[in-house]
Amino acid sequence: MNKHSDSANTDSRRHLFGTFAGVFTPSILTIVGIILFLRTGYVIGQVGLASTLLIMAAAFTLCLLTGLSLAVIATDIRVKEGGFYYVISRTLGPAFGGALGLTLFLSISISVAFYVMGLVEVLNHLVALPDWLSVRILACAITVVLFIFAWLGADWTTKLQFLIMGLVAGGLLSFFIGGGMAFSQQTLAANWQTDASAEQFWLAFALFFPAITGFTQGLNMSGDLRAPHRAIPKGTFAAIGLSAALYVLVALVLAGTASISELTDNYYIMADVAMWAVLVAAAVMAATLSSGMASMLGAPRVLQAMGGDKLIPFLVPFAKGEGQDNNPRRAVMASTAIALLCVIIGDLNLLAPVISMFFLAAYALLNYATFFALHSDNPFFRPRFKWSHKIVSLIGGIGCVVAMLAINLIACVIAIAVLFGLHQYLARSHQHRSFTDHQRGALFKRVRELLFELNSMEPHPGDWRPHMLVFSKTPERHKQLLTFSAVLEGQSGLITLTRIVNPQHADEPEQQQILKQYQQAIDDTDVRAFTLVMQASDFQSGLRHIMSAYGVGPITPNTALLNWTSSNDSKQEHSPEDYAANFLEMIKADINLVALASARDPLFAKEAPAKGRKIDIWWRGGPTARLMLMFAYLCTRARGWQNTKLRILTEAERYSKQQVQDIFATYLDNVRIESEVEALDKVDLDSIKRYSSQSELVFFPIEVKEDEIVDSFEVGLQSLVDNLSNLVLVKASKSMQLDPDPDNGDDQKEG
């Protein structure tokens, strides 16, 4: 209670902004910037007014589509500090969010240097700089000024932006008055089209598109807004609508007042057209300064949010904020250092295309995140904004990718490679976070659809996969059974660690304690498995319940795996009579039986021995023999077992050894499994020990009777368990087909 009240008190003391100051102002001032004043005329001069209007329509359409996606997301989740990073990480997950957040932080910080260098270029054009004041020194000084305002906090900076907005409005008013007086329809008609090639069109598009990348500046201020779910959509749409109108009007006025050559050769044509040129000059400098200021405010807040989430350890110190506004001063210092370094380097042309790609990638991911969330049908995704559709978001995302490819293919590839590398790093290394995203919901929907689709299909013997219930009671044996089950399923089945407990027994551990032990074993062995703990008055009733109820639709268990403990073992889990009764229950439920009787600890070395691994299958024919061969083959598909050699050992009986070899050669060729074959005159304990004592695994068939379990070769089950430390006892519950006919599922004649 105290924690919540403290948080509420802190928020009440913070100076939070509304729609106009927090979203609309920084967004509109970033869009209506240096490209509007210094490059719009150049674009018209290159491709003509018609193509310019087409470029603007395409760019602002992407703005609008992305804005719609932003409105959907922003009116569902409580958008906190971090802007784009927060939205993406809480929708697509921490790996996507972290990769995008880090690249955006760097891009926005470098953008500060771009805006500062643009401002210095304008100053240098208007006023001759003294010899002692170089362009870089002036740029560094302006960067330091921006740093001071960011250090003081968003409140100071936002107040300054109102002054800047007034200057920009004055400059535009001066331009429209002058343009209106000099406007000529003949000039407009002459500038309607040029002989520009397709290549020139896309170059003009690439030049213009960065103008609109500032429409999400308000999102970067999400942590400083009073009501983000209302302010972000309203402020963003207002900024997009007004800026689109201003760009179109400026283009029309320029096309109607200046010739193609003037538009192409004179970057400062708007000042020449204006009634009062000084106001346009002031507007250019103010807008450029405002863009740099908005970037200096936005970048640190992305870094602060990433540090708070602790995805990357070295970013954690940047989570600290200062004062009641939680001003990220450490992150401000980092952004300033990056901006100053770029200013000192001076030549930013190589970085500019890649940075544009990162912004476009952010918009593409925002659109995809909205599509992803809407498509997942998550009942907890309930955005207040209803005027959009998942197809709109998908089109917006595709449009952003097309724009990336059209603007600069090489920069696009570099940006995607960097994002992919960061995503893979974070996906493999990030700690489990407490925040949620829509990945689980989307996966659930996909699994649900696939389960229904799978359930509608007629089952076929060739579809068999091992779905194992691994019964493990003794904690010391959890890891051994998990390791063995992962080898046995050969990366093609499912594993569930299972325990039946009697709540009436005082010595039984709590369910949560068992699940914790199981999860620890899963983490230690790096085996992908589920967990299940069932409460029942006795083992057999719990077993019957699991066999009849566990699973979803067509995904049901078909194999039970457990430890076989010797009667001399102090940790014996069941008596021989209990084993027999339990096995009979499993057979009644059509569950194959696999019992691991191994004294090795650990069961398998991490690395295969130099001579290679060997698996023996003692063949007695029938379904159990075929099941053992299938399991042995699956073992060869497990990691570290790919070069394992199989060997079938059988009793020749009435056949000669050569006949046995010929029969198995034909059979193994039909089922497409490679194995050596040994035909023995007689199978007894001595021959079994002689052949299999050094093998990595030994599969041996068993039979289940009413009150006992016996081996199929009648050499004495207890003797086998006592003399072999790598024994796998197997009993098939029904026929296993290794070479089913694809037309009707009938097996070819099996051995």
C-alpha positions in Angstrom: 0.0 0.0 0.0 2.8 2.4 0.9 4.6 1.6 -2.3 1.6 2.5 -4.4 0.8 5.6 -2.5 4.5 6.8 -2.8 4.3 6.2 -6.5 1.1 8.1 -6.8 2.6 11.0 -4.8 5.6 11.1 -7.0 3.4 11.3 -10.1 1.4 14.0 -8.6 4.5 16.1 -7.9 5.9 15.6 -11.5 5.2 18.2 -14.1 3.2 16.3 -16.7 2.2 17.7 -20.1 -1.0 17.6 -22.1 -1.7 17.0 -25.7 -0.6 20.3 -27.1 2.6 20.8 -25.1 3.7 17.2 -24.8 2.8 15.7 -28.2 1.6 18.2 -30.8 4.3 20.8 -30.3 7.4 18.6 -30.5 5.9 16.5 -33.4 4.8 19.5 -35.6 8.1 21.3 -35.0 10.1 18.3 -36.0 8.1 17.7 -39.2 8.0 21.4 -40.1 11.7 21.7 -40.1 14.7 22.2 -42.3 13.4 20.1 -45.2 10.3 22.1 -45.5 12.2 25.4 -45.6 15.3 24.4 -47.6 14.6 21.3 -49.6 10.9 21.4 -50.8 11.7 23.8 -53.6 14.7 21.6 -54.7 12.4 18.5 -54.8 9.9 20.4 -57.0 12.7 21.6 -59.3 13.9 18.0 -59.7 10.7 16.1 -60.4 8.0 18.8 -60.9 5.0 19.7 -58.7 2.8 16.6 -59.7 5.5 14.1 -58.7 6.2 16.2 -55.5 2.6 16.0 -54.5 2.7 12.2 -55.2 5.8 11.9 -53.0 4.1 13.9 -50.2 0.9 11.8 -50.5 2.9 8.6 -50.2 4.9 9.8 -47.3 2.0 11.2 -45.3 -0.1 8.1 -46.1 2.6 6.0 -44.4 2.4 8.6 -41.6 -1.3 8.2 -41.3 -1.2 4.4 -41.4 1.5 4.3 -38.7 -0.4 7.0 -36.7 -3.5 4.7 -36.8 -1.4 1.8 -35.5 0.1 4.1 -32.8 -3.4 5.2 -31.7 -4.4 1.5 -31.3 -1.4 0.6 -29.2 -1.4 3.8 -27.2 -5.1 3.5 -26.2 -4.6 -0.1 -25.0 -1.5 -0.2 -22.9 -0.4 2.4 -20.3 2.5 3.9 -22.3 5.2 4.8 -19.8 8.8 6.0 -20.3 10.6 4.9 -23.4 8.2 5.7 -26.2 8.8 3.4 -29.1 11.0 1.0 -27.0 8.2 0.6 -24.4 5.5 0.0 -27.0 7.5 -2.6 -29.0 8.9 -4.4 -26.0 5.4 -4.7 -24.4 3.9 -6.0 -27.7 6.6 -8.0 -29.5 8.7 -8.8 -26.5 12.0 -7.7 -25.0 14.3 -8.9 -27.8 12.5 -6.8 -30.5 12.1 -3.9 -28.1 15.7 -4.0 -27.0 17.1 -4.2 -30.5 14.9 -1.4 -31.7 15.4 0.7 -28.6 19.2 0.6 -28.7 19.4 1.5 -32.4 16.8 4.3 -32.0 18.7 5.8 -29.0 21.8 5.9 -31.2 19.9 7.2 -34.2 18.1 10.0 -32.3 21.3 11.0 -30.6 23.1 11.2 -33.9 20.1 13.1 -35.3 21.0 15.9 -32.8 24.3 16.3 -34.6 22.4 16.4 -38.0 20.1 19.2 -36.8 22.9 21.2 -35.2 25.0 20.9 -38.4 22.0 22.0 -40.4 21.5 25.0 -38.2 25.1 26.0 -38.5 24.8 25.7 -42.3 22.0 28.2 -42.2 23.9 30.6 -39.9 26.9 30.4 -42.1 24.9 31.3 -45.1 23.2 34.2 -43.4 26.1 35.6 -41.4 29.8 35.4 -42.3 31.4 33.6 -39.4 34.6 35.2 -37.9 37.9 33.4 -38.7 38.3 32.2 -35.2 34.9 30.6 -35.1 34.9 27.4 -37.2 31.7 25.5 -38.1 32.6 22.7 -35.8 33.2 24.9 -32.8 29.9 26.6 -33.3 28.1 23.3 -33.7 29.7 22.0 -30.5 28.6 25.2 -28.7 25.0 24.8 -29.9 25.1 21.1 -28.8 26.2 22.2 -25.3 23.3 24.7 -25.2 20.9 21.9 -26.1 22.5 19.8 -23.4 21.9 22.5 -20.8 18.2 22.7 -21.6 17.9 18.9 -21.5 19.8 18.8 -18.2 17.3 21.3 -16.7 14.4 19.2 -17.8 11.5 18.8 -20.2 9.6 21.7 -18.5 12.1 24.3 -19.5 12.5 22.9 -23.0 8.8 22.8 -23.6 8.3 26.4 -22.6 11.0 27.3 -25.1 9.2 25.4 -27.9 6.3 27.7 -27.6 8.6 30.6 -28.6 10.0 28.5 -31.4 6.5 27.7 -32.7 5.7 31.4 -32.8 8.8 32.1 -34.9 8.0 29.2 -37.3 4.4 30.5 -37.7 5.7 34.0 -38.4 8.1 32.7 -41.0 5.4 30.7 -42.8 3.0 33.6 -42.6 5.6 35.9 -44.2 6.2 33.3 -46.9 2.5 32.8 -47.8 1.9 36.6 -47.9 4.9 37.1 -50.3 4.0 34.0 -52.3 0.4 35.0 -52.7 1.5 38.4 -54.1 3.9 36.8 -56.6 1.8 33.8 -57.5 1.3 33.0 -61.2 -0.9 30.3 -62.7 1.4 30.2 -65.8 4.4 29.5 -63.6 2.4 26.8 -61.8 1.5 25.1 -65.1 5.1 25.3 -66.3 6.3 23.6 -63.1 3.6 20.9 -63.1 5.8 18.3 -64.7 9.5 17.8 -65.6 11.3 15.2 -67.6 12.5 13.5 -64.5 13.4 9.8 -64.7 12.3 7.1 -62.3 15.7 7.2 -60.6 15.3 10.9 -60.0 11.9 10.3 -58.6 13.2 7.8 -56.0 16.1 10.1 -55.2 13.7 12.9 -54.5 11.6 10.6 -52.4 14.6 9.6 -50.4 15.5 13.3 -49.9 12.0 14.2 -48.8 11.0 11.2 -46.6 13.2 12.1 -43.6 11.0 15.2 -43.2 8.1 13.2 -41.8 10.1 11.0 -39.5 9.4 13.3 -36.6 5.7 12.7 -36.3 6.3 10.3 -33.4 8.4 12.7 -31.3 5.4 12.9 -28.8 5.7 9.2 -28.3 9.2 9.5 -27.0 7.8 11.9 -24.3 5.3 9.3 -23.1 6.6 9.2 -19.6 6.0 12.9 -19.2 2.4 13.0 -20.4 -0.6 13.3 -18.1 -2.8 10.9 -20.1 -0.7 9.2 -22.8 -3.7 7.2 -24.1 -5.5 10.4 -25.0 -2.6 12.8 -25.7 -0.6 10.6 -28.1 -3.4 9.8 -30.7 -4.9 13.3 -30.6 -1.5 15.1 -30.8 -0.1 12.9 -33.4 -3.1 13.1 -35.8 -3.2 16.9 -35.4 0.5 17.2 -36.2 0.2 14.9 -39.2 -2.9 16.7 -40.6 -1.5 20.2 -40.1 2.0 19.4 -41.4 0.5 17.7 -44.5 -1.5 20.7 -45.3 1.5 23.1 -44.8 3.7 21.0 -47.0 1.1 20.9 -49.8 0.5 24.7 -49.5 4.2 25.5 -49.5 4.7 23.3 -52.6 1.8 25.0 -54.5 3.1 28.5 -53.6 6.7 27.6 -54.5 5.6 26.1 -57.8 3.6 29.1 -58.6 6.2 31.7 -57.8 9.6 30.4 -59.0 11.1 28.8 -62.1 12.5 25.3 -62.2 16.0 26.6 -62.3 15.4 28.9 -59.3 13.9 26.0 -57.3 16.8 23.7 -58.2 19.7 26.1 -57.6 18.5 28.1 -54.6 17.9 26.3 -51.3 16.8 29.6 -49.7 14.1 30.3 -52.3 11.4 30.5 -49.5 13.2 33.5 -48.0 13.4 35.2 -51.3 9.7 34.7 -52.0 8.6 35.8 -48.4 7.5 39.3 -47.6 10.0 39.5 -44.8 13.0 37.2 -45.5 14.3 37.6 -41.9 11.3 35.9 -40.5 11.8 32.9 -42.7 15.5 32.8 -41.7 14.4 33.0 -38.0 11.8 30.2 -38.6 14.4 27.9 -40.3 16.8 28.3 -37.4 14.1 28.0 -34.8 12.6 24.9 -36.4 16.0 23.2 -36.8 16.9 24.1 -33.2 13.6 22.7 -32.0 14.1 19.4 -33.9 17.5 19.1 -32.2 16.0 19.9 -28.8 13.2 17.3 -29.2 15.8 14.7 -30.1 17.9 15.7 -27.1 14.9 15.1 -24.9 13.6 11.9 -26.6 16.9 9.8 -26.9 17.7 9.9 -23.2 14.3 8.7 -22.2 14.6 5.6 -24.5 17.9 4.8 -22.8 16.5 5.4 -19.3 13.6 3.0 -20.0 16.0 0.3 -21.4 18.2 0.7 -18.3 15.2 0.3 -16.1 14.2 -3.0 -17.8 17.8 -4.4 -17.2 17.9 -6.1 -20.6 21.5 -5.1 -21.2 23.6 -5.0 -18.0 25.8 -2.0 -18.9 22.7 0.2 -19.5 21.3 -0.3 -16.0 23.1 2.8 -14.5 21.2 5.0 -17.0 17.9 4.1 -15.4 18.5 6.6 -12.6 16.6 9.9 -12.9 16.9 13.1 -11.0 14.4 15.3 -9.2 10.6 15.0 -9.0 10.4 14.8 -12.9 12.8 11.8 -12.9 15.0 13.7 -15.4 17.4 11.1 -17.0 20.5 13.2 -16.6 22.9 10.3 -17.0 21.3 9.4 -20.3 21.4 13.0 -21.4 25.1 13.0 -20.9 25.4 9.9 -23.0 23.3 11.4 -25.8 25.3 14.6 -25.7 28.6 12.7 -25.9 27.4 10.8 -29.0 26.1 14.1 -30.6 29.4 15.9 -29.9 31.5 13.0 -31.3 29.4 13.1 -34.5 29.8 16.9 -34.7 33.6 16.6 -34.3 33.7 13.9 -37.0 31.8 16.3 -39.2 31.0 14.0 -42.2 27.7 12.4 -41.4 26.7 11.5 -45.0 27.6 7.8 -44.5 25.5 7.4 -41.4 22.5 9.4 -42.6 20.9 6.7 -44.8 21.3 4.0 -42.1 19.7 6.2 -39.5 16.7 6.9 -41.8 16.4 3.1 -42.1 16.3 2.7 -38.3 13.4 5.2 -38.1 11.6 3.4 -40.9 12.3 0.0 -39.3 10.7 1.5 -36.1 7.6 2.5 -38.0 7.4 -0.9 -39.7 7.7 -2.7 -36.4 5.1 -0.4 -34.8 2.7 -1.3 -37.6 3.5 -5.0 -37.3 3.2 -4.9 -33.5 -0.3 -3.5 -33.9 -1.2 -6.1 -36.5 0.4 -8.8 -34.3 -1.7 -7.7 -31.2 -4.9 -7.4 -33.2 -4.4 -10.7 -34.9 -3.7 -12.6 -31.7 -7.3 -12.1 -30.6 -6.0 -11.6 -27.0 -9.0 -10.9 -24.8 -6.8 -8.5 -22.8 -6.0 -6.4 -25.8 -8.8 -3.8 -25.7 -7.8 -0.5 -27.4 -10.1 2.4 -27.0 -9.3 3.6 -30.5 -11.6 1.7 -32.9 -11.0 3.5 -36.2 -8.5 1.0 -37.6 -8.1 -2.6 -38.6 -5.3 -5.1 -38.6 -5.1 -5.0 -42.4 -4.4 -1.3 -42.2 -1.5 -1.9 -39.9 -0.2 -4.7 -42.1 -0.3 -2.4 -45.1 1.5 0.3 -43.2 4.2 -2.1 -42.2 4.7 -3.3 -45.8 4.7 0.2 -47.0 7.5 1.1 -44.6 9.6 -1.8 -45.8 9.0 -0.9 -49.5 10.1 2.7 -48.6 13.3 1.3 -47.0 14.1 -0.7 -50.1 13.3 2.2 -52.4 15.3 4.8 -50.6 18.6 2.9 -50.1 19.0 -0.8 -50.6 22.4 -1.0 -49.0 21.5 1.0 -46.0 18.3 -1.1 -45.6 20.4 -4.3 -45.6 22.8 -2.9 -43.0 20.0 -1.7 -40.7 18.2 -5.0 -40.9 21.5 -6.9 -40.2 22.2 -4.7 -37.1 18.6 -5.2 -35.8 18.7 -8.9 -36.4 22.1 -9.3 -34.7 20.9 -7.3 -31.6 17.6 -9.3 -31.6 19.4 -12.6 -31.6 21.8 -11.5 -28.8 18.9 -10.3 -26.6 16.8 -13.3 -27.4 19.6 -15.6 -26.1 20.9 -13.5 -23.2 18.1 -11.4 -21.7 16.8 -12.3 -18.2 13.2 -13.3 -17.7 11.3 -10.0 -17.4 8.1 -9.5 -15.4 6.3 -7.5 -18.1 4.1 -9.2 -20.6 3.8 -9.0 -24.4 1.5 -10.4 -27.1 3.8 -13.2 -28.2 2.2 -15.8 -25.9 -1.3 -14.8 -27.0 -0.3 -15.0 -30.7 1.4 -18.4 -30.2 -1.7 -19.7 -28.4 -3.9 -18.7 -31.3 -1.6 -20.4 -33.8 -1.4 -23.5 -31.7 -5.2 -23.5 -31.3 -5.7 -23.3 -35.1 -3.1 -26.0 -35.7 -4.7 -28.3 -33.1 -8.1 -28.0 -34.8 -6.6 -28.6 -38.2 -4.7 -31.6 -36.9 -7.8 -33.0 -35.2 -9.7 -32.8 -38.5 -7.1 -35.0 -40.3 -7.4 -38.8 -40.3 -4.5 -40.3 -38.2 -2.0 -42.4 -40.1 0.6 -44.8 -38.8 3.3 -42.7 -40.5 2.4 -39.8 -38.2 3.5 -41.5 -35.0 5.7 -39.4 -32.7 6.9 -40.2 -29.2 4.8 -38.3 -26.6 6.4 -39.4 -23.3 5.2 -39.2 -19.7 8.3 -39.3 -17.7 7.5 -40.5 -14.2 10.2 -39.4 -11.8 9.8 -39.5 -8.0 13.3 -39.3 -6.7 14.9 -35.8 -7.2 18.4 -37.3 -7.7 17.1 -39.1 -10.8 15.2 -36.2 -12.4 18.2 -35.1 -14.5 19.1 -38.7 -15.6 15.6 -39.4 -16.8 15.3 -36.1 -18.6 18.6 -36.5 -20.4 17.6 -40.0 -21.5 14.1 -38.9 -22.6 15.6 -36.2 -24.7 17.8 -38.7 -26.5 15.0 -41.2 -26.8 12.6 -38.8 -28.5 15.2 -37.6 -31.0 14.0 -34.0 -31.4 10.7 -35.3 -32.7 8.4 -35.7 -29.8 7.1 -34.3 -26.5 8.2 -34.9 -22.9 6.2 -34.3 -19.7 7.8 -34.8 -16.3 5.1 -36.4 -14.3 4.4 -37.2 -10.6 1.5 -38.6 -8.8 1.2 -37.6 -5.1 -1.1 -38.7 -2.3 -2.1 -35.6 -0.4 -3.1 -37.7 2.6 0.5 -38.9 3.1 2.4 -36.5 5.4 5.7 -37.3 3.9 4.6 -36.3 0.4 6.1 -33.0 -0.8 4.0 -30.0 -1.7 2.9 -29.7 -5.4 4.7 -26.4 -5.8 7.9 -27.9 -4.4 7.8 -30.8 -6.9 7.2 -28.4 -9.8 10.1 -26.3 -8.6 12.4 -29.4 -8.5 11.2 -30.4 -12.0 11.8 -26.9 -13.4 15.3 -26.9 -11.9 16.1 -30.2 -13.6 14.8 -28.8 -16.9 16.9 -25.7 -16.6 20.0 -27.7 -15.6 19.7 -30.2 -18.4 18.5 -27.7 -21.1 15.8 -30.2 -22.1 12.5 -28.9 -23.4 9.8 -30.5 -21.3 6.4 -29.9 -19.7 5.6 -30.7 -16.1 2.6 -32.3 -14.5 1.7 -33.2 -10.9 -1.4 -35.1 -10.2 -3.0 -35.7 -6.8 -4.7 -39.1 -6.2 -5.4 -41.5 -3.4 -3.1 -44.1 -4.9 -0.7 -44.4 -7.8 -2.9 -46.5 -10.0 -6.0 -44.3 -9.8 -3.8 -41.3 -10.6 -2.3 -43.2 -13.5 -5.7 -44.1 -14.9 -6.8 -40.4 -14.7 -3.6 -39.2 -16.5 -3.9 -41.8 -19.2 -7.5 -40.9 -19.9 -7.4 -37.2 -19.5 -3.9 -35.8 -20.2 -3.4 -34.1 -23.6 -5.3 -31.9 -26.0 -7.3 -33.2 -28.9 -5.0 -35.5 -31.0 -2.0 -34.7 -28.9 -2.1 -37.5 -26.2 0.7 -39.5 -24.6 1.7 -42.8 -26.1 4.8 -43.8 -24.1 5.6 -44.0 -20.4 9.2 -43.7 -19.2 10.3 -44.5 -15.6 13.2 -45.6 -13.6 13.5 -49.4 -13.0 15.1 -49.8 -9.6 16.6 -53.1 -8.4 15.2 -54.9 -5.4 18.5 -54.2 -3.8 18.3 -50.5 -4.4 17.8 -48.5 -1.2 15.9 -45.9 -3.3 13.5 -48.5 -4.8 10.4 -46.6 -5.9 8.0 -49.5 -6.4 7.9 -53.2 -5.5 8.0 -55.8 -8.3 4.2 -56.4 -7.8 3.5 -52.7 -8.1 5.6 -52.5 -11.3 3.5 -55.3 -12.8 0.2 -53.7 -11.8 1.2 -50.3 -13.0 2.5 -51.6 -16.3 -0.7 -53.5 -16.9 -2.7 -50.2 -16.4 -0.5 -48.6 -19.0 -0.9 -51.4 -21.5 -4.7 -51.2 -21.0 -4.4 -47.5 -22.0 -2.4 -48.3 -25.1 0.7 -46.7 -23.6 4.1 -48.1 -24.6 6.4 -48.9 -21.7 10.1 -47.9 -21.3 12.0 -48.5 -18.1 15.5 -47.3 -17.6 17.6 -49.6 -15.5 21.0 -47.8 -15.3 23.5 -47.5 -12.5 25.5 -44.9 -14.4 25.6 -41.3 -13.0 25.6 -39.4 -15.2 24.1 -41.7 -17.7 25.8 -40.2 -20.7 29.0 -38.3 -21.2 28.5 -34.9 -22.8 30.9 -35.8 -25.6 30.7 -39.0 -27.6 33.6 -41.5 -26.9 36.4 -41.6 -29.5 35.3 -45.0 -30.7 31.7 -43.7 -31.1 28.5 -44.7 -29.4 26.8 -48.0 -30.0 23.2 -49.1 -29.3 22.2 -52.7 -29.1 18.7 -54.0 -29.8 18.0 -57.5 -28.6 15.5 -58.7 -31.2 12.7 -61.1 -30.4 10.3 -60.0 -33.1 6.8 -58.5 -32.9 5.7 -55.0 -32.0 8.1 -54.6 -29.2 11.1 -55.3 -31.4 10.0 -52.8 -34.0 9.3 -50.2 -31.2 12.9 -50.7 -29.9 14.3 -50.2 -33.4 12.3 -47.0 -33.8 13.6 -45.7 -30.5 17.2 -46.7 -31.3 16.9 -44.8 -34.6 15.5 -41.8 -32.9 18.4 -41.8 -30.6 20.7 -41.3 -33.6 18.9 -38.0 -34.3 19.6 -36.5 -30.9 22.3 -33.9 -30.4 25.7 -35.7 -29.9 24.3 -39.0 -31.1 24.3 -38.5 -34.9 27.1 -41.0 -35.6 25.9 -43.7 -33.3 26.0 -47.2 -34.7 23.0 -49.6 -34.2 23.3 -53.3 -33.8 20.6 -55.9 -33.8 21.3 -59.1 -31.9 18.9 -62.1 -32.3 18.8 -65.8 -31.9 19.1 -67.7 -35.1 16.7 -70.5 -34.0 15.7 -72.6 -37.0 17.5 -70.4 -39.6 21.2 -70.4 -40.5 23.1 -67.3 -39.6 23.4 -66.3 -43.2 19.6 -66.6 -43.7 19.1 -64.3 -40.7 21.6 -61.8 -42.2 19.7 -61.9 -45.5 16.3 -61.5 -43.9 17.4 -58.5 -41.9 19.2 -57.0 -44.8 16.0 -56.9 -46.8 13.9 -55.7 -43.9 16.3 -52.9 -42.9 16.5 -51.8 -46.5 12.7 -51.5 -46.6 12.5 -49.5 -43.4 15.5 -47.4 -44.4 17.4 -47.9 -41.1 21.1 -48.8 -41.0 22.1 -51.4 -38.5 24.6 -54.2 -38.0 23.1 -57.7 -37.4 24.5 -60.4 -35.2 22.8 -63.9 -35.3 23.6 -65.9 -32.1 23.2 -69.7 -31.7 21.8 -69.0 -28.2 20.9 -66.0 -26.2 21.8 -66.3 -22.5 23.1 -64.1 -19.7 26.8 -64.7 -20.7 26.3 -63.8 -24.3 24.3 -60.7 -23.4 27.1 -59.6 -21.0 29.8 -60.4 -23.6 28.1 -58.4 -26.4 26.5 -55.5 -24.6 28.4 -54.7 -21.5 30.3 -51.9 -23.3 27.4 -50.5 -25.4 26.0 -47.1 -24.6 22.4 -48.3 -24.6 20.9 -51.8 -24.6 17.3 -52.2 -25.6 15.7 -55.4 -24.2 12.1 -56.7 -24.6 10.0 -57.6 -21.6 6.6 -59.2 -21.0 4.1 -58.1 -18.4 2.1 -60.8 -16.5 -0.5 -60.4 -13.8 1.9 -60.3 -10.9 5.4 -60.1 -12.5 7.5 -58.7 -15.3 9.8 -61.1 -17.2 12.3 -60.6 -20.0 11.4 -62.0 -23.4 14.5 -64.2 -23.6 13.9 -65.8 -20.2 17.4 -65.2 -18.9 16.2 -63.6 -15.7 15.2 -60.0 -15.5 16.9 -59.3 -12.2 20.1 -60.8 -13.4 20.0 -58.5 -16.4 19.5 -55.5 -14.2 22.3 -56.5 -11.9 24.8 -57.2 -14.7 24.1 -54.4 -17.2 24.4 -50.7 -16.2 22.8 -49.4 -19.4 19.7 -51.4 -19.8 16.4 -50.1 -21.4 13.4 -52.4 -20.9 10.7 -52.0 -23.5 7.1 -53.3 -24.0 5.0 -52.1 -26.9 1.2 -51.8 -26.2 0.2 -52.1 -29.8 1.7 -52.7 -33.2 4.4 -50.3 -34.3 4.7 -49.9 -38.1 8.1 -48.8 -39.4 7.2 -48.7 -43.1 3.5 -47.9 -43.4 1.9 -47.7 -46.9 1.2 -44.0 -47.6 -2.1 -44.9 -49.3 -3.8 -47.0 -46.6 -1.4 -47.2 -43.7 -0.8 -51.0 -44.1 2.6 -52.1 -43.1 4.8 -54.1 -45.3 5.6 -57.5 -43.9 7.4 -56.9 -40.7 9.9 -59.1 -38.8 
